[in-house]
Amino acid sequence: MLDGFFSLRCPDCGGKIKEEERYCPHCGVDLDAPIAPTERGPGDNENSPARQHFKAAQKGYEITTEAGLRDALINCDLALQYDPNFADAHNLRGLALDEMGRIEEAIAAYRKALQLNPDLGEARINLEDAEAELANQSVPELVNQSIGFIEEGEPRSSGSGKYIMWILAALMVSYALLFGFTQIQKFANAYLLPKTTVVFISDVPDGVTVEQADLEKAAQVLSERSERLGYSNVTFEVSTAGEIVGMIPVTVDAVKFAEQVGDVGILEFVDFGDSPVLAGDIVRTDLDSKYLPQVDGQEWHTVMSNEGILAAEAHRAQIGNEFQIGFALTTEGTQIFLDYTSKNVGKFLGIVLDKVVISVPRINQPITDGQGLISGAFTEKEAQELAVILQTKPLPFPVRLR
């Protein structure tokens, strides 16, 4: 495995094992036997990959630690890759998100579970509890902020501010009854709080023309990243001048917002062979990117990039105050890693973001479970933002604020 990055797991049950073990201590499978291909099956098949990852997620959730919840979330995502209609996995994913304080995402997971299985009583109870918790957090604060916003615009002597206050409160309660308390914050951001315009333009060399399709793709990526970062109802569109225009709450710093969403976000796992390239170096790879300039020098081979990543989560490292990004690979990405690492034990596999080397771990043994960690002296904010970028498509070209 990659030194300090990947945990060794049983290819049959997914349980953690030690390098010297001959048989899995969890399921007893012969670890030296060839790995037989498993067929993709529904979650109700006890021997299916979806069910195995679901069981691993249950174990992680029961630990209740940060690492356990992270493992539960990753295994739920893997289970849902095999069986997107696995209602119990959606419900368990909601529980893990709920424990991590990500209540809105948990609510979405519970609703998906109920959509797939309306008779899943546990998901219904979890949904009601989560919605009540979010309502208790959001309603008083949002009502007070909204009232204050209206009153400041009205003369005190007119008396109209009081009536507007009650009308606004009644509208918000009615909206909550119709659509759920979880939508109040989105409603307030979309219709009550003032907005400011933010404009991105392509940051490419002179003489390079960005195609319309790539402009539209960039607008879509920026919209998705904004949503994942918690900026509700922030969408981007391409103007007739070729600018990418969006509206963000006036309270948001446009420069900091651009730093959060504006990285190109091309992650590459690069074959460095016997060369321990230094972190921070800018390298040339054979991954084609028509707008991203390449440096001169040796060209390295990219083993896999963003399309192989299924899920990513930021978490604190076990030692120190730094943060890491745990990730899980798709089925295809897992097979690519298994094939490559099996043939390159002892070699260096670089983790490169936008052609800048983040780290260069050495492959100690084949990686079979499709999970790993990215370390790079990240702060919590940096790790969270990078995790969001890794879960969206990369921008087709660099952007900057106009």
QUIGI-V783058 format. One record per residue. N is the residue number from 0. RES is the residue in one letter. PHI is phi in degrees with one decimal (NA if undefined). NEAR is the number of other C-alpha atoms within 10 Angstrom. Layout:
n->N res->RES phi->PHI near->NEAR
n->N res->RES phi->PHI near->NEAR
This chain:
n->0 res->M phi->NA near->21
n->1 res->L phi->-75.3 near->23
n->2 res->D phi->-57.9 near->12
n->3 res->G phi->78.2 near->14
n->4 res->F phi->-115.3 near->17
n->5 res->F phi->-121.5 near->21
n->6 res->S phi->-90.1 near->20
n->7 res->L phi->-83.3 near->21
n->8 res->R phi->-131.4 near->20
n->9 res->C phi->-66.9 near->21
n->10 res->P phi->-70.2 near->19
n->11 res->D phi->-96.7 near->20
n->12 res->C phi->-105.1 near->19
n->13 res->G phi->84.2 near->20
n->14 res->G phi->-71.1 near->20
n->15 res->K phi->-72.2 near->15
n->16 res->I phi->-134.0 near->18
n->17 res->K phi->-96.3 near->13
n->18 res->E phi->-60.1 near->12
n->19 res->E phi->-85.5 near->6
n->20 res->E phi->-74.7 near->11
n->21 res->R phi->-89.4 near->14
n->22 res->Y phi->-124.1 near->16
n->23 res->C phi->-66.7 near->20
n->24 res->P phi->-71.5 near->13
n->25 res->H phi->-93.6 near->13
n->26 res->C phi->-120.1 near->12
n->27 res->G phi->81.7 near->12
n->28 res->V phi->-67.5 near->15
n->29 res->D phi->-73.2 near->15
n->30 res->L phi->-74.2 near->17
n->31 res->D phi->-90.2 near->9
n->32 res->A phi->-73.6 near->9
n->33 res->P phi->-58.7 near->8
n->34 res->I phi->-78.5 near->11
n->35 res->A phi->-81.8 near->8
n->36 res->P phi->-66.3 near->6
n->37 res->T phi->-107.6 near->10
n->38 res->E phi->-85.7 near->10
n->39 res->R phi->-69.9 near->14
n->40 res->G phi->-138.7 near->15
n->41 res->P phi->-71.0 near->19
n->42 res->G phi->-66.4 near->24
n->43 res->D phi->-85.3 near->12
n->44 res->N phi->-90.5 near->12
n->45 res->E phi->-59.6 near->12
n->46 res->N phi->-100.1 near->16
n->47 res->S phi->-77.2 near->19
n->48 res->P phi->-58.2 near->25
n->49 res->A phi->-60.9 near->28
n->50 res->R phi->-66.9 near->26
n->51 res->Q phi->-65.2 near->21
n->52 res->H phi->-68.6 near->25
n->53 res->F phi->-64.1 near->28
n->54 res->K phi->-63.6 near->21
n->55 res->A phi->-64.0 near->20
n->56 res->A phi->-65.7 near->27
n->57 res->Q phi->-60.6 near->22
n->58 res->K phi->-63.1 near->16
n->59 res->G phi->-62.8 near->22
n->60 res->Y phi->-66.0 near->23
n->61 res->E phi->-66.8 near->12
n->62 res->I phi->-67.6 near->13
n->63 res->T phi->65.7 near->15
n->64 res->T phi->-86.5 near->13
n->65 res->E phi->-59.9 near->16
n->66 res->A phi->-65.4 near->17
n->67 res->G phi->-63.9 near->18
n->68 res->L phi->-65.5 near->25
n->69 res->R phi->-63.7 near->24
n->70 res->D phi->-63.0 near->25
n->71 res->A phi->-61.8 near->30
n->72 res->L phi->-65.4 near->28
n->73 res->I phi->-64.0 near->28
n->74 res->N phi->-69.5 near->27
n->75 res->C phi->-63.6 near->28
n->76 res->D phi->-62.2 near->26
n->77 res->L phi->-67.2 near->27
n->78 res->A phi->-60.9 near->27
n->79 res->L phi->-74.8 near->24
n->80 res->Q phi->-66.5 near->17
n->81 res->Y phi->-75.0 near->21
n->82 res->D phi->-141.8 near->20
n->83 res->P phi->-61.9 near->16
n->84 res->N phi->-97.6 near->18
n->85 res->F phi->-81.8 near->23
n->86 res->A phi->-61.3 near->24
n->87 res->D phi->-61.5 near->24
n->88 res->A phi->-69.6 near->31
n->89 res->H phi->-62.3 near->27
n->90 res->N phi->-64.5 near->27
n->91 res->L phi->-65.7 near->25
n->92 res->R phi->-61.0 near->29
n->93 res->G phi->-62.7 near->30
n->94 res->L phi->-61.6 near->26
n->95 res->A phi->-63.2 near->28
n->96 res->L phi->-62.5 near->21
n->97 res->D phi->-59.4 near->19
n->98 res->E phi->-64.4 near->15
n->99 res->M phi->-85.2 near->15
n->100 res->G phi->85.1 near->11
n->101 res->R phi->-97.1 near->13
n->102 res->I phi->-67.5 near->21
n->103 res->E phi->-62.5 near->17
n->104 res->E phi->-66.6 near->15
n->105 res->A phi->-63.6 near->26
n->106 res->I phi->-60.7 near->25
n->107 res->A phi->-61.9 near->17
n->108 res->A phi->-67.5 near->24
n->109 res->Y phi->-61.9 near->29
n->110 res->R phi->-64.3 near->21
n->111 res->K phi->-64.9 near->20
n->112 res->A phi->-61.3 near->27
n->113 res->L phi->-71.4 near->21
n->114 res->Q phi->-62.5 near->13
n->115 res->L phi->-79.3 near->16
n->116 res->N phi->-142.3 near->15
n->117 res->P phi->-60.9 near->13
n->118 res->D phi->-89.4 near->11
n->119 res->L phi->-79.7 near->16
n->120 res->G phi->-61.0 near->11
n->121 res->E phi->-60.7 near->14
n->122 res->A phi->-65.1 near->26
n->123 res->R phi->-65.5 near->17
n->124 res->I phi->-63.7 near->11
n->125 res->N phi->-61.2 near->20
n->126 res->L phi->-64.1 near->24
n->127 res->E phi->-62.2 near->12
n->128 res->D phi->-64.1 near->13
n->129 res->A phi->-67.1 near->21
n->130 res->E phi->-64.8 near->19
n->131 res->A phi->-64.9 near->15
n->132 res->E phi->-63.1 near->14
n->133 res->L phi->-66.8 near->18
n->134 res->A phi->-63.3 near->18
n->135 res->N phi->-63.7 near->12
n->136 res->Q phi->-77.2 near->11
n->137 res->S phi->-97.3 near->16
n->138 res->V phi->-62.5 near->19
n->139 res->P phi->-60.2 near->11
n->140 res->E phi->-64.9 near->12
n->141 res->L phi->-68.2 near->18
n->142 res->V phi->-63.0 near->19
n->143 res->N phi->-62.3 near->12
n->144 res->Q phi->-63.7 near->14
n->145 res->S phi->-67.1 near->17
n->146 res->I phi->-61.8 near->18
n->147 res->G phi->-60.4 near->13
n->148 res->F phi->-64.9 near->15
n->149 res->I phi->-72.1 near->16
n->150 res->E phi->-62.8 near->16
n->151 res->E phi->-64.5 near->10
n->152 res->G phi->-90.0 near->9
n->153 res->E phi->-119.5 near->14
n->154 res->P phi->-62.4 near->10
n->155 res->R phi->-63.7 near->11
n->156 res->S phi->-71.4 near->7
n->157 res->S phi->-73.6 near->8
n->158 res->G phi->79.7 near->11
n->159 res->S phi->-73.0 near->13
n->160 res->G phi->-60.3 near->19
n->161 res->K phi->-63.7 near->15
n->162 res->Y phi->-66.9 near->10
n->163 res->I phi->-62.3 near->15
n->164 res->M phi->-58.9 near->19
n->165 res->W phi->-69.6 near->12
n->166 res->I phi->-63.0 near->12
n->167 res->L phi->-63.6 near->17
n->168 res->A phi->-61.5 near->18
n->169 res->A phi->-64.2 near->12
n->170 res->L phi->-62.8 near->12
n->171 res->M phi->-67.8 near->20
n->172 res->V phi->-65.7 near->17
n->173 res->S phi->-62.4 near->13
n->174 res->Y phi->-61.7 near->15
n->175 res->A phi->-64.9 near->17
n->176 res->L phi->-65.6 near->10
n->177 res->L phi->-77.2 near->10
n->178 res->F phi->-117.8 near->11
n->179 res->G phi->101.5 near->14
n->180 res->F phi->-64.3 near->22
n->181 res->T phi->-65.5 near->21
n->182 res->Q phi->-93.5 near->19
n->183 res->I phi->-61.7 near->21
n->184 res->Q phi->-63.5 near->18
n->185 res->K phi->-64.1 near->15
n->186 res->F phi->-61.8 near->16
n->187 res->A phi->-63.6 near->17
n->188 res->N phi->-64.3 near->19
n->189 res->A phi->-78.4 near->17
n->190 res->Y phi->-122.8 near->10
n->191 res->L phi->-103.9 near->17
n->192 res->L phi->-82.6 near->15
n->193 res->P phi->-66.4 near->14
n->194 res->K phi->-118.6 near->17
n->195 res->T phi->-129.0 near->13
n->196 res->T phi->-86.2 near->11
n->197 res->V phi->-121.1 near->19
n->198 res->V phi->-124.8 near->19
n->199 res->F phi->-104.0 near->22
n->200 res->I phi->-127.2 near->18
n->201 res->S phi->-67.8 near->21
n->202 res->D phi->-113.3 near->16
n->203 res->V phi->-119.4 near->16
n->204 res->P phi->-59.5 near->10
n->205 res->D phi->-56.5 near->6
n->206 res->G phi->92.2 near->6
n->207 res->V phi->-94.2 near->11
n->208 res->T phi->-103.8 near->10
n->209 res->V phi->-83.8 near->16
n->210 res->E phi->-71.7 near->9
n->211 res->Q phi->-59.0 near->11
n->212 res->A phi->-62.0 near->9
n->213 res->D phi->-74.2 near->13
n->214 res->L phi->-63.3 near->22
n->215 res->E phi->-64.4 near->17
n->216 res->K phi->-64.1 near->18
n->217 res->A phi->-62.9 near->27
n->218 res->A phi->-61.9 near->20
n->219 res->Q phi->-66.0 near->20
n->220 res->V phi->-64.3 near->23
n->221 res->L phi->-63.3 near->28
n->222 res->S phi->-65.1 near->20
n->223 res->E phi->-65.8 near->21
n->224 res->R phi->-62.5 near->23
n->225 res->S phi->-60.5 near->22
n->226 res->E phi->-63.2 near->15
n->227 res->R phi->-66.7 near->17
n->228 res->L phi->-85.3 near->15
n->229 res->G phi->97.1 near->11
n->230 res->Y phi->-88.9 near->18
n->231 res->S phi->-68.0 near->19
n->232 res->N phi->58.4 near->17
n->233 res->V phi->-102.3 near->19
n->234 res->T phi->-126.7 near->20
n->235 res->F phi->-118.0 near->24
n->236 res->E phi->-134.9 near->20
n->237 res->V phi->-92.4 near->20
n->238 res->S phi->-81.7 near->12
n->239 res->T phi->-65.4 near->7
n->240 res->A phi->-87.8 near->7
n->241 res->G phi->81.6 near->16
n->242 res->E phi->-94.4 near->18
n->243 res->I phi->-106.9 near->25
n->244 res->V phi->-113.9 near->16
n->245 res->G phi->-141.6 near->19
n->246 res->M phi->-117.5 near->17
n->247 res->I phi->-121.7 near->24
n->248 res->P phi->-54.1 near->20
n->249 res->V phi->-62.8 near->13
n->250 res->T phi->-78.0 near->10
n->251 res->V phi->-88.3 near->12
n->252 res->D phi->-72.9 near->12
n->253 res->A phi->-62.7 near->17
n->254 res->V phi->-66.9 near->12
n->255 res->K phi->-66.3 near->10
n->256 res->F phi->-61.5 near->15
n->257 res->A phi->-62.8 near->18
n->258 res->E phi->-63.8 near->12
n->259 res->Q phi->-72.7 near->20
n->260 res->V phi->-107.7 near->22
n->261 res->G phi->-90.4 near->23
n->262 res->D phi->-67.8 near->20
n->263 res->V phi->-60.1 near->19
n->264 res->G phi->85.4 near->24
n->265 res->I phi->-88.6 near->22
n->266 res->L phi->-96.6 near->24
n->267 res->E phi->-129.6 near->25
n->268 res->F phi->-98.8 near->19
n->269 res->V phi->-112.0 near->24
n->270 res->D phi->-79.2 near->21
n->271 res->F phi->-96.8 near->19
n->272 res->G phi->58.4 near->17
n->273 res->D phi->-95.2 near->12
n->274 res->S phi->-102.8 near->12
n->275 res->P phi->-79.5 near->15
n->276 res->V phi->-60.1 near->17
n->277 res->L phi->-81.4 near->13
n->278 res->A phi->-61.2 near->15
n->279 res->G phi->97.6 near->14
n->280 res->D phi->-69.0 near->13
n->281 res->I phi->-96.5 near->18
n->282 res->V phi->-123.4 near->19
n->283 res->R phi->-103.6 near->18
n->284 res->T phi->-126.6 near->20
n->285 res->D phi->-91.1 near->12
n->286 res->L phi->-77.1 near->17
n->287 res->D phi->-72.8 near->9
n->288 res->S phi->-144.2 near->12
n->289 res->K phi->-68.4 near->11
n->290 res->Y phi->-106.9 near->16
n->291 res->L phi->-90.0 near->17
n->292 res->P phi->-66.4 near->14
n->293 res->Q phi->-106.6 near->16
n->294 res->V phi->-82.8 near->12
n->295 res->D phi->-76.0 near->9
n->296 res->G phi->114.2 near->9
n->297 res->Q phi->-61.9 near->9
n->298 res->E phi->-97.8 near->14
n->299 res->W phi->-102.0 near->16
n->300 res->H phi->-88.4 near->16
n->301 res->T phi->-88.1 near->21
n->302 res->V phi->-76.1 near->17
n->303 res->M phi->-161.1 near->18
n->304 res->S phi->-129.0 near->18
n->305 res->N phi->-53.2 near->19
n->306 res->E phi->-62.9 near->18
n->307 res->G phi->-86.9 near->20
n->308 res->I phi->-94.9 near->22
n->309 res->L phi->-92.6 near->21
n->310 res->A phi->-149.6 near->21
n->311 res->A phi->-147.1 near->27
n->312 res->E phi->-140.5 near->22
n->313 res->A phi->-87.1 near->24
n->314 res->H phi->-157.1 near->20
n->315 res->R phi->-75.7 near->18
n->316 res->A phi->-66.8 near->16
n->317 res->Q phi->-66.2 near->10
n->318 res->I phi->-121.3 near->7
n->319 res->G phi->86.3 near->8
n->320 res->N phi->-103.4 near->11
n->321 res->E phi->-78.8 near->16
n->322 res->F phi->-116.4 near->23
n->323 res->Q phi->-127.3 near->25
n->324 res->I phi->-117.2 near->24
n->325 res->G phi->-85.8 near->24
n->326 res->F phi->-136.8 near->23
n->327 res->A phi->-124.5 near->23
n->328 res->L phi->-96.6 near->24
n->329 res->T phi->-69.0 near->19
n->330 res->T phi->-58.6 near->16
n->331 res->E phi->-65.4 near->13
n->332 res->G phi->-63.9 near->21
n->333 res->T phi->-61.2 near->19
n->334 res->Q phi->-67.6 near->17
n->335 res->I phi->-60.9 near->19
n->336 res->F phi->-64.5 near->22
n->337 res->L phi->-61.7 near->17
n->338 res->D phi->-63.6 near->14
n->339 res->Y phi->-67.8 near->18
n->340 res->T phi->-69.2 near->22
n->341 res->S phi->-65.1 near->16
n->342 res->K phi->-96.1 near->13
n->343 res->N phi->-132.1 near->18
n->344 res->V phi->-60.5 near->18
n->345 res->G phi->92.2 near->16
n->346 res->K phi->-91.5 near->21
n->347 res->F phi->-99.9 near->23
n->348 res->L phi->-117.1 near->28
n->349 res->G phi->-81.3 near->27
n->350 res->I phi->-108.6 near->24
n->351 res->V phi->-124.2 near->25
n->352 res->L phi->-118.6 near->21
n->353 res->D phi->52.1 near->18
n->354 res->K phi->72.8 near->23
n->355 res->V phi->-104.7 near->19
n->356 res->V phi->-71.8 near->22
n->357 res->I phi->-89.4 near->21
n->358 res->S phi->-159.3 near->21
n->359 res->V phi->-136.5 near->24
n->360 res->P phi->-72.6 near->20
n->361 res->R phi->-96.7 near->22
n->362 res->I phi->-81.1 near->23
n->363 res->N phi->-91.7 near->18
n->364 res->Q phi->-165.1 near->20
n->365 res->P phi->-57.7 near->18
n->366 res->I phi->-101.0 near->26
n->367 res->T phi->-106.7 near->23
n->368 res->D phi->-95.6 near->23
n->369 res->G phi->67.2 near->24
n->370 res->Q phi->-130.0 near->26
n->371 res->G phi->-168.8 near->20
n->372 res->L phi->-128.6 near->20
n->373 res->I phi->-114.5 near->22
n->374 res->S phi->-111.6 near->20
n->375 res->G phi->-177.0 near->17
n->376 res->A phi->57.4 near->15
n->377 res->F phi->-81.6 near->19
n->378 res->T phi->-78.6 near->16
n->379 res->E phi->-59.8 near->17
n->380 res->K phi->-63.4 near->12
n->381 res->E phi->-62.8 near->15
n->382 res->A phi->-65.9 near->25
n->383 res->Q phi->-64.2 near->20
n->384 res->E phi->-68.6 near->21
n->385 res->L phi->-66.8 near->22
n->386 res->A phi->-61.3 near->22
n->387 res->V phi->-64.4 near->23
n->388 res->I phi->-61.8 near->28
n->389 res->L phi->-70.6 near->24
n->390 res->Q phi->-93.5 near->20
n->391 res->T phi->-117.4 near->20
n->392 res->K phi->-69.6 near->20
n->393 res->P phi->-69.5 near->22
n->394 res->L phi->-65.5 near->22
n->395 res->P phi->-71.2 near->22
n->396 res->F phi->-156.1 near->23
n->397 res->P phi->-67.2 near->20
n->398 res->V phi->-128.1 near->20
n->399 res->R phi->-149.3 near->15
n->400 res->L phi->-68.6 near->16
n->401 res->R phi->-70.8 near->11
